[in-house]
Amino acid sequence: MTFLDTNEDILAFTREKAGEKLLFVFNLHRGPQTVRLPKAMKIAETVPMPGFAPEMEGGEIMLDALDVFCGRVA
């Protein structure tokens, strides 16, 4: 598990197992947040998380209050 540098209201980390690497981003704030991906990181696909509806556009992830994003890293 590798943690990414974020502000105190965002928890972001990657987890790798059997050659598959996933990015998890948690918005711990009661308001919307936008998270910019590191320049070298590309997301191959978004992994659905039941009950959550984050959006990704360009190199940014838009999270509603207390939202979660999961993506497969390319």
Residue pairs with C-beta under 8 A, 6 or more apart in sequence:
1 13
1 14
1 15
2 13
2 14
2 15
3 11
3 12
3 13
4 12
4 13
4 14
4 38
6 12
6 35
9 27
9 28
9 29
9 33
10 25
10 26
10 27
10 28
10 29
10 33
10 35
10 63
11 24
11 25
11 26
11 28
12 23
12 24
12 25
12 26
12 35
13 23
13 24
14 21
14 22
14 23
14 24
14 73
15 21
15 22
15 24
16 22
20 72
21 72
21 73
22 47
22 70
22 71
22 72
22 73
23 37
23 41
23 43
23 69
23 70
23 71
23 72
23 73
24 68
24 69
24 70
25 35
25 54
25 61
25 63
25 68
25 69
25 70
26 67
26 68
27 33
27 63
27 64
27 65
27 66
27 67
27 68
28 66
29 65
29 66
30 65
30 66
31 65
32 62
32 63
32 64
32 65
33 62
33 63
34 60
34 61
34 62
34 63
35 60
35 61
35 63
35 69
36 59
36 60
37 43
37 59
37 60
37 61
39 59
41 73
42 73
42 74
43 56
43 71
43 72
43 73
43 74
44 71
44 72
44 73
44 74
45 71
45 72
46 54
46 56
46 69
46 70
46 71
46 72
47 70
47 71
47 72
48 70
49 68
49 69
49 70
52 67
52 68
52 69
53 64
53 67
54 61
54 62
54 63
54 64
54 67
54 68
54 69
55 61
55 62
56 62
56 69
56 71
61 69
61 71
63 69
